[in-house]
Amino acid sequence: MTANLLADDLDVLAGKWSVDKVNEQGQKYTQTIEVKHDTFVFQILGDDGQVVFVAQGDFKLEKPGPFKAAHFLHLKAGQSASGLEATDEEYLSIYRLEGDAWMLASNFDKERQGQKPALDVYRRVKAATARTLVIDEITMADTPQTETWYVCFVVRTADGSSHRYYVAGKGYDKKQVTIPVTLELPNTGAGQKCSFTLQLDDIDDDACGDEPDNRSTGEFIASERGSQSYKPEDNWRYAIRWHLK
């Protein structure tokens, strides 16, 4: 019976949940938890909607005594999805479900420095209307290329589709340059993860090939408007800028 109850709760919890909070300095922020069967993604977003902390790992439900608990374990955490590191920390939080409200008691299982016990009421995030993510530009602050170079940029969205920016014959001969990508990714909303590959080569035909001079891979989380910087090599620095429409 207990196993069936927990299995039912796991089905109910599938999806994304959110709670708005205020810290001791009066600053507003949002916490979200997305549950996908036996895994989860936790995010903290600032008042501007930018992601400031990400954690992900395994998720399971347990029943210690008369309570029901959510167990978050095998965690990886960091300031962005592209900078996650493994941690030994794990959390056991007593919970209660009432319709589209998920009451979660956090940090009661043990003392943690800088994290106070809290009872949060997460609300289910309704499925958003399909939107389009637009990659506005790639701003190169430095490149490892010394001659005229060509660029190939491929983005992959959460649904597995890929989108490519490449302009044949369009070369650049400066290290500091802004590339107007204006690449549209349909059906991509806020909070969805995108991964990408950026390649440079001094031969046009090789820019999108299997062995470019320089290749960089990374990830970012889509938001209303944002940017993220990367430094794949000592002499290669760039930023990707985007918005949702």
NUKOLPA-624853 format. One record per atom (N, C-alpha, C, O): residue number from 0; y, x, z. Coordinates in steps of 0.2 Angstrom, whole numbers, plus 5000, padded with zeros to 4 digits. Each point is the difference from the previous one (the first is absolute). Layout:
N
     k      v      u      w
   NUM      Y      X      Z
...
This chain:
245
     k      v      u      w
     0   4994   5004   5000
     0   5006   4996   5000
     0   5006   5004   5000
     0   5005   4999   4996
     1   4995   5006   5008
     1   5006   5005   5001
     1   5002   5003   4993
     1   5005   5001   4998
     2   4989   5002   4999
     2   5001   5003   4993
     2   5003   4995   4995
     2   5004   5002   4996
     3   4994   4992   5004
     3   5002   4995   4996
     3   5008   4999   5001
     3   5003   4999   4995
     4   4999   5000   5011
     4   5007   4999   5002
     4   5004   5006   4997
     4   5005   4999   4998
     5   4993   5007   5003
     5   5004   5006   4998
     5   5000   5000   4993
     5   5005   5002   4997
     6   4989   4997   4999
     6   5000   5000   4993
     6   5005   4994   4997
     6   5004   5002   4995
     7   4997   4993   5009
     7   5004   4995   4998
     7   5008   5002   5001
     7   5004   4999   4995
     8   4997   5004   5010
     8   5007   5003   5001
     8   5001   5005   4995
     8   5006   5001   4998
     9   4989   5003   5000
     9   5002   5006   4995
     9   5002   4997   4994
     9   5004   5002   4996
    10   4993   4992   5002
    10   5002   4997   4994
    10   5007   4997   5000
    10   5004   5000   4995
    11   4998   4997   5011
    11   5006   4997   5001
    11   5005   5006   5000
    11   5006   4999   4997
    12   4993   5007   5006
    12   5005   5005   5000
    12   5001   5004   4994
    12   5005   5003   4999
    13   4990   4996   4996
    13   5001   5003   4993
    13   5007   4998   4997
    13   5002   4995   5000
    14   5002   5011   4999
    14   5007   4999   4997
    14   5005   5004   5004
    14   4998   5004   5003
    15   5008   4994   4996
    15   5006   5004   5003
    15   5003   4996   5005
    15   5001   4994   5000
    16   5001   5009   5006
    16   5003   4997   5006
    16   5006   5004   5001
    16   5001   5006   4999
    17   5004   4991   5004
    17   5007   5003   5001
    17   5003   4997   5007
    17   4999   4995   5001
    18   5005   5010   5002
    18   5004   4998   5006
    18   5006   5004   5000
    18   5000   5006   4999
    19   5006   4991   5002
    19   5006   5003   5001
    19   5002   5002   5007
    19   4998   4996   5004
    20   5004   5010   4997
    20   5001   5002   5007
    20   5007   5004   5000
    20   5004   5001   4995
    21   4998   5000   5011
    21   5007   5004   5001
    21   4998   5005   5006
    21   4997   4999   5005
    22   5005   5008   4993
    22   4999   5005   5005
    22   5005   5000   5005
    22   5005   4996   5000
    23   4995   5009   5005
    23   5004   5001   5006
    23   5007   5001   4998
    23   5005   4999   5004
    24   4996   5004   4990
    24   5007   5001   4997
    24   5003   4994   4996
    24   5006   5001   4998
    25   4990   4994   5002
    25   5003   4994   4997
    25   4999   5000   4992
    25   5002   4995   4997
    26   4994   5009   5001
    26   4998   5001   4993
    26   4995   4995   4998
    26   4994   5000   5003
    27   5006   4996   4992
    27   4995   4996   4997
    27   4995   5004   4996
    27   5002   5004   4996
    28   4992   4994   5004
    28   4995   5003   4996
    28   4994   4995   5000
    28   5000   4995   5003
    29   4995   5006   4992
    29   4995   4995   4999
    29   4993   5004   5000
    29   5000   5006   4997
    30   4995   4991   5006
    30   4993   5003   5000
    30   4996   4995   4996
    30   5000   4994   5001
    31   4996   5009   4995
    31   4995   4996   4996
    31   4993   5003   5000
    31   4999   5006   5001
    32   4996   4990   4999
    32   4993   5002   5000
    32   4997   4996   4994
    32   5000   4994   5000
    33   4997   5010   4996
    33   4996   4997   4995
    33   4992   5001   5001
    33   4998   5006   5000
    34   4998   4989   5000
    34   4993   5000   5002
    34   4996   4999   4993
    34   5001   4995   4997
    35   4995   5010   5002
    35   4995   4999   4994
    35   4993   5001   5002
    35   4998   5005   5000
    36   4999   4989   5003
    36   4993   5000   5003
    36   5000   5006   5005
    36   5001   4998   5006
    37   4996   5008   4993
    37   4999   5005   5005
    37   5005   5005   5000
    37   4999   5006   5003
    38   5007   4994   4994
    38   5005   5005   5000
    38   5007   4996   5001
    38   5000   4994   4999
    39   5005   5010   5002
    39   5007   4998   5002
    39   5005   5005   4998
    39   4998   5006   4999
    40   5008   4991   4999
    40   5006   5004   4999
    40   5005   4998   5005
    40   5002   4994   4999
    41   5001   5010   5005
    41   5006   4998   5004
    41   5006   5004   4998
    41   5000   5006   4998
    42   5006   4990   5002
    42   5006   5003   4998
    42   5005   4998   5004
    42   5001   4995   5003
    43   5004   5010   4998
    43   5007   4998   5003
    43   5005   5001   4995
    43   5000   5005   4997
    44   5004   4990   5002
    44   5006   5000   4996
    44   5006   4999   5003
    44   5001   4996   5005
    45   5004   5008   4993
    45   5007   5000   5003
    45   5003   4994   4998
    45   4998   4996   4996
    46   5008   5003   5007
    46   5004   4994   4998
    46   5002   4999   4993
    46   5001   4995   4997
    47   4999   5011   4999
    47   5001   5000   4993
    47   4994   4999   4996
    47   5001   5000   4994
    48   4993   4999   5009
    48   4994   4999   4996
    48   4996   5006   4998
    48   4995   4999   4997
    49   5008   5007   5005
    49   4997   5006   4998
    49   4994   5001   5005
    49   5001   4999   5006
    50   4993   5004   4992
    50   4995   5002   5004
    50   5001   5006   5004
    50   5002   5005   4997
    51   4997   4995   5009
    51   5002   5006   5005
    51   4993   5003   5003
    51   5000   5005   5002
    52   4995   4990   4998
    52   4994   5003   5003
    52   4994   4996   4997
    52   5001   4994   4999
    53   4993   5009   5000
    53   4995   4997   4997
    53   4993   5002   5003
    53   5000   5006   5002
    54   4996   4990   5000
    54   4993   5002   5003
    54   4995   4996   4996
    54   5001   4994   4999
    55   4993   5009   5000
    55   4995   4996   4997
    55   4993   5002   5003
    55   5000   5006   5002
    56   4995   4990   4997
    56   4994   5002   5003
    56   4995   4995   5000
    56   5000   4995   4996
    57   4995   5005   5008
    57   4994   4995   5001
    57   5002   4995   5005
    57   5004   5001   5004
    58   4994   4992   4994
    58   5002   4995   5004
    58   4993   4996   5002
    58   4996   4998   4996
    59   5004   5000   5010
    59   4994   4995   5002
    59   5002   4996   5006
    59   5004   5002   5004
    60   4992   4993   4997
    60   5002   4995   5006
    60   4994   5001   5005
    60   4994   5001   4998
    61   5008   4999   5008
    61   4995   5000   5005
    61   5001   4995   5006
    61   5005   4997   5000
    62   4991   5002   5004
    62   5000   4995   5006
    62   4999   5003   5006
    62   4994   4999   5003
    63   5011   5005   5000
    63   4998   5002   5007
    63   5001   4995   5005
    63   5006   4997   5002
    64   4989   5001   5001
    64   5000   4994   5005
    64   5002   4994   4997
    64   4998   4998   4995
    65   5007   4998   5008
    65   5002   4994   4998
    65   5006   5000   4995
    65   5002   4995   4997
    66   5000   5012   5001
    66   5005   5001   4995
    66   4998   5001   4993
    66   4994   5002   4999
    67   5010   4998   4996
    67   4999   5002   4994
    67   5005   5006   4998
    67   5006   4999   5002
    68   4991   5006   4995
    68   5005   5006   4999
    68   4999   5003   4993
    68   4995   4999   4997
    69   5011   5003   5001
    69   5000   5004   4993
    69   5000   5007   5002
    69   5004   5003   5003
    70   4991   5000   4993
    70   4999   5008   5001
    70   5003   5003   4994
    70   4997   4999   4994
    71   5008   5005   5007
    71   5003   5004   4994
    71   4997   5008   5001
    71   5002   5003   5005
    72   4995   4999   4991
    72   4997   5007   5001
    72   4999   5004   4993
    72   5002   4997   4995
    73   4997   5010   5006
    73   4999   5004   4995
    73   5007   5000   4996
    73   5000   5000   4994
    74   5005   5001   5010
    74   5007   5000   4997
    74   5002   5006   4996
    74   4999   5005   5002
    75   5006   4993   4993
    75   5004   5005   4997
    75   5007   4998   5000
    75   5001   4994   4999
    76   5004   5010   5003
    76   5006   4997   5001
    76   5006   5005   4997
    76   4998   5006   5000
    77   5008   4992   4999
    77   5005   5004   4997
    77   5006   4996   4999
    77   5000   4994   5001
    78   5005   5009   4996
    78   5007   4997   4999
    78   5000   4997   4993
    78   5004   4996   4999
    79   4991   5005   4997
    79   4999   4997   4994
    79   4992   5000   4998
    79   4996   5003   5003
    80   5003   4992   4992
    80   4993   5000   4998
    80   4997   5006   4997
    80   4994   5002   4999
    81   5011   5002   4998
    81   4998   5007   4997
    81   4999   5005   5005
    81   4999   5006   4998
    82   5003   4993   5008
    82   5000   5006   5005
    82   4996   4998   5006
    82   5002   5002   5006
    83   4992   4995   4993
    83   4996   4998   5006
    83   4995   5006   5002
    83   4998   5003   4996
    84   5002   4997   5011
    84   4995   5005   5003
    84   4996   4997   5005
    84   5002   4995   5003
    85   4992   5007   4997
    85   4995   4997   5005
    85   5002   5001   5007
    85   5003   5005   5002
    86   4995   4990   5002
    86   5002   5001   5007
    86   4994   4997   5004
    86   4996   4996   4998
    87   5003   5007   5009
    87   4995   4998   5004
    87   5001   4993   5004
    87   4996   4997   5003
    88   5010   5001   4996
    88   5003   4994   5004
    88   4996   4993   4997
    88   4998   5000   4994
    89   5001   4996   5010
    89   4997   4993   4999
    89   5003   4995   5004
    89   5002   5002   5006
    90   4998   4992   4992
    90   5003   4994   5004
    90   4995   4995   5001
    90   4997   4998   4995
    91   5003   4999   5011
    91   4996   4994   5001
    91   5005   4994   5003
    91   5003   5001   5005
    92   4998   4994   4991
    92   5005   4995   5002
    92   4997   4993   5000
    92   4997   4998   4996
    93   5004   4999   5010
    93   4998   4993   5001
    93   5004   4996   4996
    93   5006   5001   4999
    94   4991   4994   4998
    94   5004   4995   4995
    94   4998   4993   5001
    94   4995   4998   5003
    95   5009   4998   4994
    95   4998   4993   5000
    95   5003   4997   4994
    95   5006   5002   4998
    96   4991   4994   4998
    96   5002   4997   4994
    96   5001   4992   5001
    96   4996   4997   5003
    97   5010   5001   4994
    97   5002   4993   5000
    97   5003   4999   4994
    97   5006   5001   4999
    98   4990   4996   4996
    98   5003   4998   4994
    98   5002   5007   4996
    98   4997   5004   4999
    99   5010   4996   4999
    99   5003   5006   4996
    99   5003   5004   5005
    99   5004   5004   4998
   100   4994   4996   5009
   100   5003   5005   5005
   100   4994   5004   5003
   100   4995   4997   5001
   101   5007   5009   4999
   101   4995   5005   5002
   101   5003   5004   5006
   101   5004   5004   4999
   102   4994   4994   5007
   102   5003   5003   5006
   102   4996   5006   5002
   102   4994   5000   5001
   103   5009   5006   4999
   103   4997   5006   5001
   103   5003   5004   5006
   103   5006   5002   5000
   104   4990   5000   5005
   104   5002   5004   5006
   104   4999   5007   4999
   104   4994   5002   5000
   105   5011   5002   4999
   105   4999   5007   4998
   105   5002   5005   5005
   105   5004   4998   5004
   106   4992   5007   4997
   106   5002   5006   5004
   106   4998   4998   5008
   106   5003   5003   5004
   107   4993   4992   4997
   107   4998   4998   5006
   107   4993   5004   5002
   107   4998   5000   5005
   108   4999   5003   4989
   108   4993   5003   5001
   108   5001   5007   5004
   108   4996   5002   5003
   109   5010   5001   4996
   109   5001   5006   5003
   109   5008   5002   4999
   109   5003   4997   4996
   110   4999   5008   5008
   110   5007   5002   5000
   110   5001   5005   4994
   110   4996   5004   4999
   111   5009   4995   4997
   111   5002   5004   4995
   111   5007   5002   5000
   111   5004   4996   5001
   112   4997   5010   4998
   112   5007   5003   5001
   112   5005   4996   4994
   112   4998   5001   4994
   113   5007   4997   5009
   113   5005   4997   4995
   113   4998   4993   4997
   113   5003   4997   4996
   114   4991   5000   5006
   114   4998   4993   4998
   114   4999   4996   5006
   114   4995   5001   5004
   115   5009   4994   4997
   115   4999   4995   5006
   115   4996   4995   4998
   115   4999   4998   4994
   116   4997   4999   5011
   116   4996   4994   4999
   116   5005   4994   4997
   116   5005   4999   5002
   117   4992   4997   4994
   117   5004   4995   4997
   117   4995   4994   4997
   117   4994   5002   4998
   118   5009   4992   5003
   118   4996   4994   4997
   118   5004   4998   4994
   118   5006   4997   5001
   119   4991   5004   4993
   119   5004   4998   4994
   119   4996   4994   4997
   119   4994   4999   5000
   120   5010   4997   4997
   120   4998   4994   4996
   120   5001   5001   4993
   120   5006   4999   4998
   121   4989   5003   4998
   121   5000   5002   4993
   121   4999   4993   4997
   121   4997   4996   5002
   122   5007   5003   4992
   122   5000   4994   4996
   122   4997   5002   4993
   122   5001   5005   4998
   123   4995   4991   5000
   123   4997   5001   4993
   123   5005   5000   4995
   123   5005   4996   5000
   124   4995   5009   4995
   124   5004   5001   4995
   124   4998   4996   4994
   124   4994   5002   4997
   125   5009   4993   5001
   125   4998   4996   4994
   125   5000   5004   4994
   125   5004   5005   4999
   126   4992   4994   4996
   126   4999   5003   4994
   126   5007   5000   4996
   126   5003   4994   4999
   127   5000   5012   4999
   127   5006   5000   4997
   127   5000   4998   4993
   127   4995   5001   4997
   128   5010   4996   5000
   128   5001   4999   4993
   128   4999   5006   4996
   128   5003   5005   5002
   129   4994   4995   4993
   129   4999   5006   4996
   129   5007   5003   4998
   129   5004   4997   4998
   130   4996   5010   5003
   130   5007   5003   4999
   130   4998   5006   4995
   130   4994   5002   4999
   131   5011   5001   4999
   131   4999   5006   4996
   131   5004   5006   5003
   131   5006   5000   5002
   132   4990   5006   4999
   132   5003   5006   5002
   132   5003   5004   4994
   132   4996   5001   4995
   133   5010   5001   5006
   133   5003   5004   4995
   133   5001   5007   5002
   133   5004   5001   5005
   134   4993   5004   4992
   134   5001   5007   5002
   134   5007   5002   4996
   134   4999   5001   4994
   135   5006   5000   5009
   135   5006   5001   4997
   135   5001   5007   4997
   135   5002   5001   4994
   136   4997   5004   5010
   136   5001   5007   4998
   136   4996   5005   5004
   136   4998   4999   5005
   137   5001   5007   4992
   137   4997   5005   5003
   137   5006   5006   5000
   137   5002   5002   4995
   138   5000   5000   5011
   138   5005   5005   5001
   138   4997   5006   5001
   138   4998   5001   5006
   139   5003   5004   4990
   139   4997   5007   5000
   139   5006   5004   5004
   139   5005   5001   4997
   140   4993   5002   5009
   140   5005   5004   5003
   140   4998   5007   4998
   140   5004   5005   5000
   141   4990   4997   4998
   141   4997   5006   4998
   141   4994   5000   4997
   141   4996   4995   5001
   142   5003   5009   4993
   142   4993   5000   4997
   142   4998   5007   4999
   142   5004   5004   5000
   143   4989   4996   4999
   143   4997   5007   4999
   143   5001   5002   4993
   143   4998   5006   4998
   144   5004   4990   4997
   144   5001   5001   4993
   144   5006   5004   4999
   144   5006   4999   5003
   145   4994   5006   4992
   145   5006   5005   4999
   145   5002   4998   4993
   145   5006   5002   4998
   146   4990   4995   4997
   146   5002   4999   4994
   146   5001   4992   4999
   146   5000   4997   5005
   147   5001   5001   4989
   147   5000   4993   4999
   147   4993   4996   5002
   147   4995   5003   4998
   148   5006   4992   5006
   148   4993   4997   5003
   148   5000   4993   4999
   148   5005   4996   4999
   149   4989   5001   5001
   149   4999   4993   4998
   149   4996   4997   5006
   149   4997   5003   5004
   150   5004   4990   4997
   150   4998   4997   5006
   150   4995   4994   4998
   150   5001   4996   4995
   151   4994   5003   5009
   151   4996   4994   5000
   151   4999   4998   5007
   151   4998   5003   5004
   152   5003   4990   4997
   152   4999   4997   5006
   152   4996   4994   5000
   152   5001   4995   4996
   153   4994   5005   5008
   153   4995   4994   5000
   153   5000   4997   5007
   153   4999   5004   5005
   154   5002   4989   4996
   154   5000   4997   5006
   154   4994   4995   5000
   154   4999   4997   4995
   155   4997   5003   5011
   155   4995   4995   5001
   155   5001   4996   5005
   155   5002   5002   5006
   156   4997   4991   4993
   156   5002   4995   5005
   156   4994   4998   5004
   156   4994   5002   4998
   157   5007   4994   5007
   157   4994   4998   5005
   157   4995   4996   4996
   157   4994   5000   5002
   158   5007   4997   4992
   158   4995   4996   4997
   158   4996   5004   4995
   158   4996   4998   4996
   159   5006   5009   5004
   159   4996   5004   4996
   159   5003   5002   4993
   159   4998   5004   4996
   160   5007   4992   5002
   160   5003   5001   4994
   160   5005   5006   5000
   160   5002   5002   5005
   161   4999   5001   4989
   161   5004   5006   4999
   161   5005   4999   4995
   161   4999   4997   4995
   162   5007   5007   5006
   162   5006   4999   4996
   162   5002   5007   4999
   162   5001   5004   5004
   163   5001   4998   4989
   163   5002   5007   4999
   163   5007   5000   4997
   163   5002   4996   4996
   164   5002   5009   5006
   164   5006   5002   4997
   164   4999   5007   4996
   164   4999   5005   5003
   165   5003   4994   4991
   165   5000   5007   4996
   165   5004   4998   4993
   165   4998   4995   4997
   166   5006   5010   5002
   166   5004   4999   4994
   166   4999   5006   4995
   166   5002   5006   5002
   167   4994   4993   4993
   167   4999   5006   4995
   167   5006   5003   4998
   167   5005   4997   4998
   168   4995   5010   5002
   168   5006   5004   4998
   168   5006   5000   5004
   168   5005   5003   4999
   169   4994   4994   5007
   169   5006   5000   5005
   169   4999   5005   5005
   169   4996   5000   5004
   170   5007   5006   4995
   170   5000   5006   5004
   170   5006   5001   5004
   170   5005   4997   4999
   171   4994   5007   5007
   171   5006   5001   5004
   171   5000   5008   5001
   171   4995   5003   5000
   172   5011   5000   5001
   172   5000   5007   5000
   172   5004   5002   5007
   172   5003   5005   5000
   173   4998   4990   5004
   173   5003   5002   5007
   173   4995   4998   5005
   173   4996   4996   5000
   174   5006   5008   5006
   174   4996   4999   5006
   174   5002   4993   5004
   174   4996   4997   5003
   175   5010   5002   4997
   175   5003   4994   5003
   175   5002   4995   4995
   175   5005   5000   4996
   176   4991   4994   5004
   176   5001   4995   4995
   176   4997   4994   5003
   176   4995   4999   5003
   177   5008   4995   4994
   177   4998   4993   5002
   177   4997   4997   4994
   177   5003   5000   4995
   178   4990   4998   5006
   178   4997   4997   4994
   178   5000   4993   5001
   178   4997   4997   5005
   179   5006   4999   4991
   179   5000   4993   5000
   179   4994   4996   4998
   179   4999   4999   4994
   180   4996   5000   5011
   180   4993   4998   4998
   180   5000   4993   4998
   180   4997   4998   4995
   181   5006   4997   5009
   181   5001   4993   4999
   181   4993   4997   4999
   181   4999   4997   4995
   182   4996   5005   5008
   182   4993   4998   4999
   182   4998   4994   5004
   182   5001   5000   5007
   183   4997   4994   4990
   183   4999   4994   5004
   183   4992   4999   5002
   183   4996   5001   4995
   184   5003   4997   5011
   184   4993   4999   5002
   184   5000   4993   5003
   184   5001   4999   5005
   185   4996   4997   4990
   185   4999   4993   5002
   185   4996   4998   5006
   185   4995   5005   5002
   186   5006   4990   5002
   186   4995   4998   5005
   186   5000   5005   5005
   186   4994   5001   5003
   187   5011   5002   4999
   187   5000   5005   5006
   187   5006   4998   5004
   187   5006   5000   4999
   188   4992   4998   5008
   188   5005   4998   5005
   188   5001   5005   5005
   188   4997   5005   5000
   189   5007   4993   5005
   189   5002   5005   5005
   189   4994   5001   5005
   189   4996   4995   5001
   190   5003   5011   5001
   190   4994   5002   5004
   190   4994   5002   4996
   190   4995   5002   5004
   191   5005   4997   4990
   191   4994   5003   4996
   191   5001   5007   4998
   191   5005   5003   4999
   192   4989   5000   5002
   192   5000   5008   4999
   192   4999   5001   4992
   192   4996   4997   4997
   193   5008   5008   5001
   193   5000   5003   4993
   193   4998   5007   5000
   193   5003   5004   5005
   194   4993   4998   4991
   194   4998   5007   4999
   194   5003   5003   4993
   194   5000   4996   4996
   195   5001   5010   5004
   195   5002   5002   4993
   195   4998   5008   4999
   195   4998   5003   5004
   196   5003   4999   4989
   196   4999   5006   4998
   196   5006   5002   4996
   196   5002   4997   4995
   197   5001   5009   5006
   197   5006   5002   4997
   197   4998   5007   4997
   197   4998   5005   5003
   198   5003   4996   4990
   198   4998   5006   4997
   198   5006   5003   4996
   198   5004   4996   4997
   199   4996   5011   5003
   199   5005   5003   4996
   199   4997   5005   4995
   199   4995   5003   5002
   200   5007   4998   4992
   200   4998   5005   4996
   200   5005   5003   4995
   200   5004   4995   4998
   201   4996   5011   5000
   201   5005   5002   4995
   201   4998   4999   4993
   201   5003   5001   4995
   202   4991   4996   5004
   202   4997   4997   4993
   202   5000   4993   5001
   202   4996   4997   5004
   203   5007   4999   4991
   203   5001   4993   5000
   203   4993   4997   5001
   203   4999   4995   5004
   204   4997   5007   4991
   204   4993   4996   5000
   204   4996   5001   5006
   204   4995   4997   5001
   205   5006   5008   5003
   205   4996   5002   5006
   205   5003   4996   5006
   205   4996   5001   5005
   206   5009   4996   4995
   206   5003   4997   5006
   206   4996   4995   5003
   206   4999   5000   5006
   207   4997   4996   4990
   207   4996   4995   5002
   207   4993   5002   5000
   207   4995   4996   5001
   208   5003   5010   4998
   208   4994   5003   4999
   208   4996   5001   5007
   208   5003   4999   5005
   209   4991   5004   4994
   209   4996   5001   5006
   209   5002   5006   5003
   209   4998   5001   5006
   210   5005   5004   4991
   210   5002   5006   5003
   210   5007   5002   4999
   210   5002   5005   4996
   211   5003   4991   5007
   211   5007   5002   4999
   211   5002   5006   5004
   211   4996   5002   5005
   212   5009   5000   4994
   212   5003   5006   5004
   212   5000   4999   5007
   212   4999   5004   5005
   213   5004   4990   4997
   213   5001   4998   5007
   213   4998   4992   5001
   213   5002   4996   4996
   214   4995   5003   5009
   214   4998   4993   5002
   214   5001   4999   5007
   214   4998   5004   5004
   215   5005   4990   4997
   215   5001   4998   5007
   215   4997   4993   5001
   215   5001   4995   4996
   216   4996   5003   5010
   216   4998   4993   5001
   216   5003   4998   5007
   216   5001   5004   5004
   217   4999   4990   4996
   217   5003   4997   5007
   217   4999   4993   5000
   217   4998   4996   4996
   218   5005   5001   5010
   218   5000   4993   5001
   218   5007   4997   5003
   218   5003   5004   5003
   219   4998   4990   4996
   219   5006   4997   5004
   219   4998   4993   5001
   219   4996   4997   4996
   220   5008   5000   5009
   220   4999   4992   5001
   220   5006   4997   4997
   220   5006   5001   5001
   221   4993   4994   4995
   221   5005   4996   4997
   221   5005   4996   5005
   221   4997   4998   5005
   222   5009   5002   4994
   222   5005   4997   5004
   222   5005   4997   4996
   222   5001   5001   4994
   223   5004   4995   5009
   223   5005   4997   4996
   223   5004   5005   4996
   223   5001   4999   4994
   224   5001   5007   5009
   224   5003   5005   4996
   224   4999   5006   5004
   224   5000   5000   5006
   225   4998   5006   4991
   225   4998   5006   5004
   225   4999   5006   4996
   225   5001   5000   4994
   226   4998   5005   5009
   226   4999   5007   4997
   226   4995   5004   5004
   226   5000   4999   5006
   227   4997   5006   4991
   227   4996   5004   5004
   227   5000   5007   4997
   227   4999   5001   4994
   228   5001   5004   5010
   228   5001   5007   4997
   228   4993   5004   5001
   228   4996   4998   5004
   229   5003   5006   4991
   229   4994   5004   5000
   229   5001   5008   4999
   229   5005   5001   4996
   230   4991   5003   5006
   230   5001   5007   4999
   230   4993   5003   4999
   230   4997   5003   5005
   231   5000   4996   4989
   231   4993   5002   4999
   231   4999   5008   5000
   231   4995   5003   5001
   232   5011   5000   4997
   232   5000   5008   4999
   232   5006   5002   5003
   232   5005   4997   5001
   233   4995   5010   5001
   233   5006   5003   5003
   233   5006   4999   4995
   233   5006   4999   5003
   234   4993   5001   4991
   234   5006   5000   4995
   234   5000   4993   4996
   234   5002   5000   4994
   235   4995   4995   5009
   235   5000   4993   4997
   235   5001   4995   5005
   235   4997   4999   5005
   236   5009   4998   4994
   236   5002   4994   5005
   236   5003   4994   4996
   236   5004   5002   4995
   237   4994   4992   5006
   237   5002   4995   4997
   237   5000   4993   5004
   237   4997   5000   5005
   238   5006   4995   4993
   238   5000   4994   5003
   238   4999   4994   4995
   238   5002   5000   4995
   239   4995   4995   5008
   239   4998   4994   4996
   239   5004   4994   5003
   239   5000   4999   5006
   240   5004   4998   4990
   240   5004   4994   5002
   240   4998   4993   4997
   240   4998   5000   4994
   241   5002   4995   5010
   241   4997   4994   4997
   241   5004   4994   5003
   241   5003   5000   5005
   242   4995   4994   4992
   242   5003   4993   5003
   242   4995   4995   4998
   242   4996   5001   4995
   243   5004   4993   5008
   243   4996   4994   4998
   243   5005   4995   4997
   243   5006   4999   5002
   244   4991   4998   4993
   244   5004   4994   4997
   244   4996   4994   5000
   244   5002   4995   4997
